[in-house]
Amino acid sequence: MSPTNQLKNQHLMWRAGFGPAAEQLPELAYASPHALYKALRKASAQAPGYLDVADDTLKGLVMGLQEQGQPFKDLSADQKKQFQQQNRQAIRSLNTSWLREMVSSKAQLREKMAFFWHGHFACRNLNVFYQQELLDVIRRQALGNFRDLLHAVSKTAAMLNFLNNNQNRKNHPNENFAREVMELFTLGRGHYTESDVKESARAFTGWGANLRGEFVFRPALHDDGMKTVLGKTGRWDGDQVLDILLDQPQAARFVCGKLYRYFVNDQPDPARINLLADRFYRSGYDISDLMEAIFTSDWFYDPANIGTRIKSPIELIAGIQRMLPMELANEEALLVVQRLLGQVLFYPPNVAGWPGGRTWIDSSTLMMRMRLPQLLGAADEFNLTPKTDDDQMMGRGEDLPGSAGGLRPGGQGGGRARLLQATIRWEPYSRYVARLAEDQVIPGICQVLLQVPAGFTPSLISGFSQGGDRERLLRTATIQVMSTPEYQLC
C-alpha cells in the first residue's frame, strides 16, 4: 500500500531532521514532501551561530599560557587538574547546547547533516576550544562542498591532535592521520596501499596547531621530497594529497555509500549509490545538490525505506523533545541518559565513530529506551550505573559523563538517583490530537508517532493509560506509545 502524504512527510522530518515538531503536525497531512524539503533547505541556508561554552576562567587560563609561552606540560599538577576539570564541564555544556539546537532549531536539515558529519569525522578531544572549532566547521559547511569540508576538518586542532599529526615530522613520520583520512574519510579500506599511506604521511608532516586551536604549518618539520600517492608523483603537501584522494571516483562512492545507509536504508542499493556517486563527483562534491537528489526522489519515499532505521540515542532523545516540548530542570542528566543508551556527543567509541543499526540495541539499552518517555513524562528517578565498556571509553572512563569522574547530577555522588525533572508543554500536541473523535484518539496518536504499523491494539494502550478525562488519556497514551518497540524505528 502506498504511504500517505503524512507518513511521507514524517519520514522526511525524521531523516532530514530530528523528527516532526508538535506545531508542524497540522501541515504534514497536506504539504507536499517536495515543498516541505524546500522549506527545510531554506531554513538551513543561514550560517549558524558559534557555540561558545567555555567560561571566562578557562579562557583566562589559556590566554595566560599563550602570553607567557608556557607549554601545557609545564603546568603544575594542580593547574593541570583544574584545566582538565573545567574542560570536561565545558564539553558537557557543549553537548547540551548542541542537543538544544537539534531540538529547537528551525535549521533541522543543517543540524542533521552536521550530526552525520560528527560521526563521519569522529573525533574525541578534551580541549573544549578544539571541539568548539571542529563543531563550528561541520555545522557551517554541513551542506556546502565536501572538498572544502574535508580540507577544513583536516586542519582543525581537534582532528590533528586526535590523530597524532602534531607528532608527524620529517624523517619521523606518524602515519595515523594519513591512514584515517584514506580509510574513514575518503576512500574506504582496500582502495589504497600501505605505500600510499606512508607517502601521504610524509605530505602531512609539519601540519599542527597551537594552543589557541589555530592551524600552524611548520616548514622545518615538513618533508618536501618527491612522493607517489595513488600513482601520482610530485612534491606533494597535505592539501595536494587531499585533492588527489578526491580525484578518485571511489571517494564519491565511499561517501555516498555512508550517506545512503544513514539517510535512506541500512541495506545498501549499489545501483542507486553508484548513480548518486556519479552525480556527487560530477558536481564537484556539492553536498546540498546530493541531498536534494536523495530527499526529492520517488524511491526515498518507497515503503521499503520507511521505518527501517533504528533511531540513534541522540535522535531518540531529540525526537521526543521536538514532539513534546519541555523544560528540563536538570538538563545535564541527559548526558547520563546518552551514556546509558550508548551515544554521547563528542565521545565516539573509536576513530570509526558509532556503527549504528542493530548495534544500538541490547537488553539494557532497549529497556532504557522504552523507559525514557516515562522518565520524561513524570518526575521519575533513575538510579542506573552506565556499563563499563573500554571500547566506548577508549581508556578514558573517568572523562565520560556518568562515570565516577563524570556527571554527578545535583552535585551529589555518582550513586544517587537522578531526576530529569521535565516540564512538558503539552498544548501544541494536545491541540492537534484533541480534534480526533474519542474512538480515534489512540489510533491517531499512533499515526503521528510511529513510522511502522503498530504491533499492538488500541485497547492494550488504553489499558495502560489513565482514564478519567480526555486530556489525561491523551497524555498517558502518548507516553505509552513512545515506550513501544515500534517507536524506536524511523
C-alpha positions in Angstrom: 0.0 0.0 0.0 1.3 3.5 -0.9 2.3 5.6 2.1 0.1 8.5 3.0 1.3 12.1 2.5 1.6 12.5 6.2 3.7 9.4 6.6 6.0 10.6 3.8 6.4 13.9 5.5 7.1 12.3 8.8 9.6 10.1 7.1 11.3 13.2 5.6 11.3 15.0 9.0 12.9 12.0 10.7 15.6 11.6 8.1 16.3 15.2 7.2 15.9 16.4 10.7 15.2 15.1 14.2 11.5 14.3 13.7 8.4 16.4 13.4 7.7 19.1 15.9 4.3 19.3 17.5 3.4 22.6 15.9 4.2 21.1 12.4 1.6 18.3 12.7 -1.3 20.1 11.1 0.7 20.8 7.8 2.1 17.3 7.4 -1.1 15.9 6.1 -1.3 18.5 3.3 2.1 19.8 2.3 3.9 18.0 -0.5 7.2 16.4 0.5 9.0 18.5 -2.1 7.5 21.7 -0.7 8.5 20.6 2.8 12.0 19.8 1.8 12.3 23.2 0.1 11.2 24.8 3.4 13.8 22.7 5.3 16.5 23.8 2.9 15.6 27.4 3.1 15.5 27.3 6.9 19.0 25.8 6.9 20.6 28.4 4.5 21.7 30.9 7.1 25.1 30.3 8.8 24.8 29.0 12.4 25.9 30.9 15.4 29.2 29.8 17.1 28.5 27.7 20.1 30.9 29.1 22.7 30.5 27.5 26.2 34.0 28.0 27.6 33.8 30.2 30.8 36.0 33.2 31.5 38.2 31.3 33.9 39.1 28.7 31.3 39.6 31.4 28.7 41.8 33.3 31.1 43.9 30.3 31.8 44.5 29.6 28.1 45.2 33.2 27.4 47.8 33.3 30.2 49.6 30.2 28.9 49.7 31.8 25.4 51.0 35.2 26.6 53.7 33.5 28.7 54.6 31.0 26.0 54.2 28.3 28.7 53.6 24.7 27.4 50.8 22.8 29.0 53.1 20.1 30.1 55.0 22.6 32.3 51.9 23.4 34.4 51.8 22.2 38.0 49.7 19.1 38.8 47.0 21.3 40.4 46.9 23.6 37.4 46.6 20.6 35.0 43.8 19.1 37.2 41.9 22.4 37.3 42.2 22.8 33.5 41.0 19.3 32.8 38.1 19.6 35.2 36.9 22.8 33.6 37.4 21.4 30.1 35.2 18.4 31.0 32.5 20.6 32.3 32.7 22.8 29.3 32.4 19.8 26.9 29.3 18.7 28.8 27.9 22.2 28.3 28.8 22.0 24.6 26.9 18.7 24.5 23.7 20.1 26.0 23.9 23.3 23.9 24.2 21.4 20.6 21.4 19.0 21.6 19.2 22.0 22.4 19.9 23.3 18.8 18.9 19.9 17.4 15.6 20.1 19.3 14.7 23.7 18.8 16.4 25.0 15.7 14.4 25.6 12.5 17.6 24.6 10.6 16.8 20.9 11.0 18.5 19.9 7.8 21.7 21.6 8.7 21.8 20.2 12.2 21.0 16.7 11.0 23.8 16.9 8.3 26.2 18.2 10.9 25.2 15.3 13.2 26.1 12.9 10.3 29.5 14.6 9.7 30.1 14.5 13.5 30.1 10.7 13.2 31.9 10.6 9.8 34.7 12.8 11.2 34.7 11.1 14.6 36.9 12.9 17.0 37.4 12.8 20.7 39.4 15.6 22.3 39.2 17.0 25.8 40.1 20.6 24.8 36.8 22.4 24.5 38.2 25.1 22.3 39.3 22.5 19.8 35.9 20.8 19.9 34.0 24.0 19.5 36.1 24.9 16.4 35.5 21.4 14.9 31.8 21.6 15.6 31.6 25.1 14.0 33.4 23.8 10.9 31.0 20.9 10.3 27.9 23.0 11.2 28.9 25.8 8.8 29.9 23.5 6.0 27.4 20.7 6.5 25.5 21.4 3.3 28.4 23.0 1.4 31.1 21.4 -0.6 32.7 18.1 0.7 36.1 19.1 -0.7 36.0 22.3 1.4 34.7 20.4 4.4 37.5 17.8 4.2 40.2 20.4 3.9 38.8 22.4 6.8 38.3 19.5 9.1 41.8 18.2 8.3 43.2 21.4 9.6 41.3 21.6 12.9 43.3 21.3 16.1 40.9 18.7 17.3 41.5 16.3 14.4 45.2 16.9 14.1 45.7 16.2 17.8 43.3 13.3 18.0 45.1 11.6 15.1 48.6 12.4 16.3 49.6 14.7 13.4 51.3 17.1 15.8 53.9 14.3 16.1 54.3 13.9 12.3 57.6 15.3 11.2 60.3 14.9 8.6 62.3 11.7 8.9 59.9 10.5 11.7 56.5 10.3 10.0 53.4 9.4 12.0 51.0 7.6 9.7 47.9 7.7 11.9 46.3 10.9 10.3 47.1 9.9 6.7 45.7 6.4 7.3 42.4 7.5 8.8 41.9 10.2 6.1 42.1 7.5 3.5 40.2 4.7 5.3 37.5 6.6 7.1 37.1 10.0 5.4 37.5 9.4 1.7 38.3 6.0 0.1 37.5 3.2 2.5 39.6 0.2 3.3 41.0 -1.7 0.3 41.3 1.3 -2.0 44.8 2.3 -1.2 48.1 0.6 -0.4 50.5 0.8 2.6 52.8 2.7 0.3 50.1 5.3 -0.3 49.7 5.7 3.5 53.5 6.1 4.1 53.9 8.6 1.2 50.8 10.6 2.3 52.1 10.8 5.9 55.2 12.5 4.6 53.0 15.1 2.8 51.2 15.9 6.1 54.5 16.4 8.0 54.6 19.9 9.6 50.8 20.2 9.9 49.9 21.1 13.5 48.0 23.5 15.7 48.8 25.9 18.5 47.2 26.2 21.9 44.5 28.5 20.6 43.5 25.9 18.1 44.8 27.7 15.1 46.3 25.7 12.2 50.1 26.0 12.0 52.3 24.8 9.2 55.9 24.3 10.4 58.2 24.3 7.2 61.2 23.0 9.2 59.2 19.8 10.1 57.9 19.3 6.5 59.3 16.7 4.1 59.3 18.4 0.8 60.7 15.5 -1.1 59.1 13.6 -4.0 56.2 11.4 -3.1 54.0 9.0 -5.1 50.3 8.8 -3.9 47.8 6.7 -5.8 50.1 6.7 -8.8 50.7 10.4 -8.9 54.2 11.7 -8.2 55.3 15.1 -7.1 56.5 17.2 -4.1 53.0 16.9 -2.6 51.9 18.7 0.5 48.9 17.8 2.6 46.4 19.9 0.7 47.5 18.4 -2.6 47.2 14.8 -1.2 43.6 15.6 -0.1 42.8 16.7 -3.6 44.5 13.6 -5.1 42.2 11.5 -2.9 39.1 13.4 -4.0 40.2 13.0 -7.7 39.3 9.3 -7.2 35.7 8.5 -8.1 35.9 5.9 -5.3 35.9 8.8 -2.8 32.4 9.9 -4.1 31.2 6.2 -3.9 32.5 5.8 -0.4 30.9 8.9 1.0 27.6 8.3 -0.9 27.5 4.8 0.5 27.7 6.1 4.0 25.1 8.8 3.3 22.7 6.2 1.7 23.0 3.8 4.7 22.4 6.7 7.1 19.6 8.6 5.4 17.9 6.0 3.3 18.4 2.4 4.3 20.9 0.3 6.3 20.8 -2.1 3.4 22.8 -0.5 0.5 21.5 -0.4 -3.0 24.7 -0.5 -5.2 22.9 0.8 -8.3 21.4 3.8 -6.6 24.6 4.5 -4.7 26.6 4.5 -8.0 24.1 6.9 -9.6 24.4 9.2 -6.6 28.2 9.0 -6.5 28.4 9.9 -10.2 26.2 12.9 -9.6 28.3 13.9 -6.5 31.6 13.5 -8.3 30.4 15.5 -11.4 29.1 18.3 -9.2 32.5 18.7 -7.6 31.2 17.3 -4.3 28.2 19.6 -3.8 26.6 18.2 -0.7 23.4 20.2 -1.0 22.8 19.0 -4.5 23.3 15.4 -3.5 20.9 15.6 -0.5 18.3 17.2 -2.7 18.7 14.3 -5.2 18.0 11.9 -2.3 15.2 13.7 -0.5 13.2 14.6 -3.6 13.5 11.2 -5.3 10.4 9.0 -5.5 12.4 6.0 -4.2 13.3 7.7 -1.0 9.6 7.5 -0.1 9.3 3.9 -1.1 7.6 1.8 1.7 10.8 -0.3 1.9 12.7 2.7 3.1 10.2 4.0 5.7 10.6 2.9 9.3 13.7 0.8 8.6 16.3 2.6 10.7 16.7 2.3 14.4 16.9 5.7 15.9 20.2 6.6 17.3 20.1 7.6 21.0 20.5 11.3 20.1 17.7 11.1 17.5 15.5 9.4 20.1 16.2 12.0 22.8 15.8 14.9 20.4 12.7 13.5 18.7 10.8 13.1 21.9 11.6 16.7 22.9 10.5 18.0 19.5 7.1 16.3 19.7 6.7 17.1 23.3 8.4 20.5 24.0 9.8 20.5 27.5 11.9 22.4 30.0 14.5 20.3 31.9 15.4 21.5 35.4 18.4 19.1 35.3 19.5 19.2 31.7 22.8 17.6 32.3 21.0 14.4 33.4 20.5 13.8 29.7 24.3 13.2 29.4 23.9 10.2 31.7 20.9 9.0 29.5 23.2 9.3 26.5 25.8 7.1 28.1 23.2 4.6 29.2 21.9 4.4 25.6 25.4 4.2 24.1 25.9 7.5 22.3 27.5 10.6 24.0 28.1 13.6 21.8 31.8 14.3 21.4 32.7 10.9 22.8 32.7 8.5 19.8 33.7 4.9 20.8 36.7 4.9 18.4 38.0 6.6 15.3 35.4 5.0 13.1 32.5 6.6 15.0 29.3 4.9 16.0 28.5 1.8 13.9 24.7 2.4 14.3 22.0 0.0 13.1 21.3 -3.0 15.3 24.4 -2.2 17.5 22.2 0.4 19.2 20.1 -2.3 20.8 20.9 -4.8 23.5 19.0 -5.9 26.6 20.0 -2.9 28.7 19.7 -0.2 26.1 16.3 -1.4 24.9 14.9 -1.3 28.4 16.3 2.2 28.9 14.9 3.4 25.5 11.4 2.1 26.4 11.7 3.7 29.9 12.9 7.1 28.7 9.4 8.5 27.9 8.2 7.5 31.3 11.2 9.3 32.9 10.4 12.5 30.9 6.7 12.2 31.4 6.9 12.1 35.2 9.2 13.2 37.9 10.6 9.7 38.0 14.1 8.9 39.3 16.5 6.6 37.6 19.3 5.1 39.5 21.3 3.1 36.9 25.0 2.8 36.5 26.4 3.0 33.0 28.2 -0.1 32.0 32.0 -0.2 31.8 33.0 -0.5 28.2 36.5 0.3 27.3 35.8 0.4 23.6 33.3 3.2 24.4 35.7 4.9 26.8 39.0 4.4 24.9 40.8 4.0 28.2 39.4 7.4 29.4 36.5 6.2 31.5 37.0 9.0 34.1 36.2 11.6 31.4 32.9 10.2 30.2 29.7 11.7 31.6 28.0 9.4 34.0 31.2 7.8 35.3 32.7 8.4 38.8 34.7 11.3 37.4 32.0 12.5 35.1 28.5 13.8 35.7 27.2 14.0 39.3 23.7 15.5 39.0 22.9 18.0 41.7 26.5 17.9 42.8 25.9 14.6 44.6 27.8 11.3 44.4 27.5 9.0 41.3 25.3 6.5 43.2 22.5 9.0 43.9 19.3 8.7 41.9 19.0 11.2 39.1 16.0 13.3 38.2 15.3 14.6 34.7 12.6 16.9 36.1 10.9 17.6 32.8 8.0 20.0 32.5 6.2 19.2 29.2 4.3 21.9 27.3 1.5 19.7 26.1 -0.6 22.4 24.4 0.8 22.3 20.8 0.5 18.5 20.7 -2.8 18.4 22.6 -4.4 20.9 20.2 -3.7 18.6 17.2 -4.8 15.4 18.9 -7.9 16.9 20.5 -9.6 17.2 17.1 -9.9 13.4 16.9 -13.0 11.5 17.7 -12.9 9.7 21.0 -12.5 6.3 19.5 -9.8 7.6 17.2 -7.5 9.1 19.9 -5.1 6.2 20.2 -5.1 5.3 16.5 -4.4 9.0 15.8 -1.6 9.1 18.3 0.0 6.0 16.7 -0.4 7.7 13.3 1.8 10.7 14.2 4.3 8.9 16.5 5.0 5.7 14.6 6.6 5.1 11.2 5.6 1.4 11.1 2.3 -0.3 11.7 1.6 -0.8 15.4 2.0 -4.4 16.6 -0.4 -3.8 19.4 -4.1 -3.0 19.7 -5.6 0.4 20.9 -7.2 -1.5 23.8 -3.7 -2.6 25.0 -2.5 1.1 25.1 -5.8 2.3 26.8 -5.4 -0.5 29.4 -2.1 1.0 30.5 -3.3 4.6 30.2 -5.1 6.7 32.8 -8.7 7.5 32.0 -10.9 9.9 33.8 -10.7 12.7 31.3 -9.7 13.1 27.7 -6.5 15.1 28.4 -5.2 12.6 30.9 -5.9 9.8 28.4 -4.2 11.7 25.6 -1.0 12.3 27.7 -0.6 8.9 29.2 -1.5 7.1 26.0 1.2 9.2 24.2 3.8 8.2 26.7 2.8 4.6 26.4 3.1 4.6 22.6 6.5 6.3 22.8 7.5 3.4 25.1 6.9 0.7 22.5 9.5 -1.0 20.3 7.8 0.4 17.2 8.7 4.0 18.3 12.4 3.0 18.2 12.2 2.9 14.4 12.2 5.9 12.0 
